[in-house]
Amino acid sequence: MDSTTLETIRLITSIPAYAQWLMFLAVGVAGIAGVVMAAMTRPDAFEAAGRQSKMAWVAILAVSTIALLLRLPFIAWFAAVAVGIYFFDVRPQINNILRGNYGW
């Protein structure tokens, strides 16, 4: 094989690593936004939703964001799940409580 073919193969095989890096970066930025949102939310909203306390979620999101931005092996995947749980489960329920919808 010539060097052009080897370089093409190397480029193609590095695409998953670039995609993972981009995903961790995007979810890490979302984690930063989640930390800010959780820190600005009233503490009693977390209690009313039956979730972990405000400071627990701020800590979870902060540690997750650090793990994602540092791309810690294996831990970053758990961190991405934690950020996803906040945005797709905890945050919508808290928004319903704060708006007075209570999920109805």
Summary of the structure (lengths in Angstrom):
residues: 104
radius of gyration: 18.7
end to end distance: 64.3
largest distance: 66.5
contacts: 278
relative contact order: 0.13
helix: 81%
strand: 0%
